[in-house]
């Protein structure tokens, strides 16, 4: 069973908005055994939408469109899809009720005509009620094929996919099972990893595919298996993993959770141990703390953090001594260690991680070269730090420093 | 002049990786007057790549592929593109030199055969040397059409686009000028905004397109103009903006910078005024600080922040009084104001912003409903706070709280 995702919106084609919808939809479809054959992003343009629909209908069984359902003049998806099905728009009272309800509760005042018009839907469609917004989702059956049109706002689209589209697809089609298992690996390059596991990779059964996903110092190795016998697939994948783990055990840190990676493994382990974490950041500027706080349950183990961006704040807030800064400079192992130790105490935590470095583009309050980052790790027994040289691209330096800090924290927490 | 971007990789089609490359490339192409007609994401599959190339060649003038150039077995783009041009792979000595240089400096040890093989390129291609990685970019001329194949690693792709592809495209084609101007608007919904500016929108000249880009409480309104006379385009767009501003002046906060939005406007204004900022976060967990620190120049105005996630840390680190927390609860205007005032002092800053709330999914150390967020703003003259109800989706609550904090900070800074 194949699907195509068509994301519609001029903002995608000029690069103003990154398309996160198609990755979300692809993940949900994969879980129920629907493979995404292609993702196509096109403009809010009638002829282009019609052409994309026609081409997709030849290629795949399930076509999911997002975007272009808003109340404004640039939103033309609904009219265009009605034309594609040679259909007319009719008012749907349940949609109008939903719009009136949302308007009363969240906007107030007189309902606008453009919003009333959002209750018009193609007569051949089944409405997928959107409780989070005024644009309804729409489902079309055309013989064995399915067309679904959803609003582009990520959380509205997300709720409709999860609670309406996925259940309806499972009902309509008999679907195979797709299993992904992803190994999280640190400290080895793509080629060296490939060389280590070559014999194993070559002997993989045909229904298991392997992918290398390198990203700024961390590596994910993904096995994907597809078939109708869930039990047999799981057993095969587990068997292959048992074979490959001994080859990479010094670089392997865990299986990637569906929604995250190192930070999830750290969070789970800290929660399990009943231990707590503090974070002191300079060059990573809040990004490291965010890796933890974006996930629910962080309050179980994350006591807090500081972003001591200025040298002054490293002294005033974290109590790093002026002498240490003067002697070693603010970008140094000594300062990273002092930040880690002091934040451990300040937040009364079991583990602390600290970053100090120069992410560029120009040199800051230290003479350190752009890309130099020190990461310190403290626990109640002591403190240590490592130095890294992470290149000269600001965002890359920050993200690599975050990955390195997570890697060091992983090692530290699993050592204990 | 039209382009299509083809991103290749199984990881995109299963939703494991979000495609950020195409937005980056689209933005760069737009700047030189090349419109992106379509973005197509496909699997690492020979037949699919060949088909996508064939279809794109009919649709557009310039085809840019990313991905599938790594050293491992799942990377098949290079072989496939050679087949498409009925070409053979030949060793390129300059690429091999680059690979050897990178290997010596960043990896060490014996060069692997899979990496030596990365110096093989189609004989009809022009190499775009990739100084940041072992996979070279490749450029193909086919009559008036251009095909470019780039590695999928974002920063390698980015450097090749910026320093090799864009200059070569400007040399090869006579390109029109595309101008985008984006207005940043807070505190009004899409429909209400559309109703306000309807007459103006209807009277826009045909070569200026308008798009509404709503996102979690903030709204961007984008005008796009295209033509060959740069001066005339700029004048027309400015004229239209002069007409629309009086209609929305109570909701308008500035023009979006090419690379950012509210945080960039705040950063510029603070730097201009020589004023500094401190941030105290609870529910936003570092995300708010990161909005500022991800951009260069933050050290000019950002003194630092705290992520006081636990109630204990709000007392110990920020000095919020136990009595206030007991009387009003940790999610309250009083605590937000105390966090803001105390962080202002702690970081010796001119402005401070603080967040405390419950992002969910379950209630935390307070009885506050999921989605309740208080934001406090302090300056040397005083402090105030506002209460928001931001729904019950964790990531959405966090991002909306960040947007609300930026909105309040914008208003505060421009008031002074």
Interface residues (C-beta under 8 A of the other chain):
Chain A: X9 X10 X11 X12 X13 X14 X15 X16 X17 X18 X19 X20 X22 X23 X24 X25 X26 X27 X28 X30 X35 X36 X37 X38 X39 X40 X41 X42 X43 X44 X48 X52 X55 X70 X71 X72 X73 X74 X107 X112 X114 X115 X134 X153 X155 X180 X182 X189 X190 X191 X192 X194 X195 X201 X209 X210 X211 X212 X213 X214 X220 X222 X224 X279 X281 X283 X284 X285 X286 X287 X288 X289 X290 X292 X293 X294 X296 X298 X299 X302 X303 X304 X305 X306 X307 X308 X309 X310 X312 X313 X316 X317 X346 X347 X348 X359 X360 X361 X362 X364 X365 X393 X394 X395 X396 X398
Chain B: X9 X10 X11 X12 X13 X14 X15 X16 X17 X18 X19 X20 X22 X23 X24 X25 X26 X27 X28 X30 X35 X36 X37 X38 X39 X40 X41 X42 X43 X44 X48 X52 X55 X70 X71 X72 X73 X74 X107 X112 X114 X115 X134 X153 X155 X180 X182 X189 X190 X191 X192 X194 X195 X201 X209 X210 X211 X212 X213 X214 X220 X222 X224 X279 X281 X283 X284 X285 X286 X287 X288 X289 X290 X292 X293 X294 X296 X298 X299 X302 X303 X304 X305 X306 X307 X308 X309 X310 X312 X313 X316 X317 X346 X347 X348 X359 X360 X361 X362 X364 X365 X393 X394 X395 X396 X398
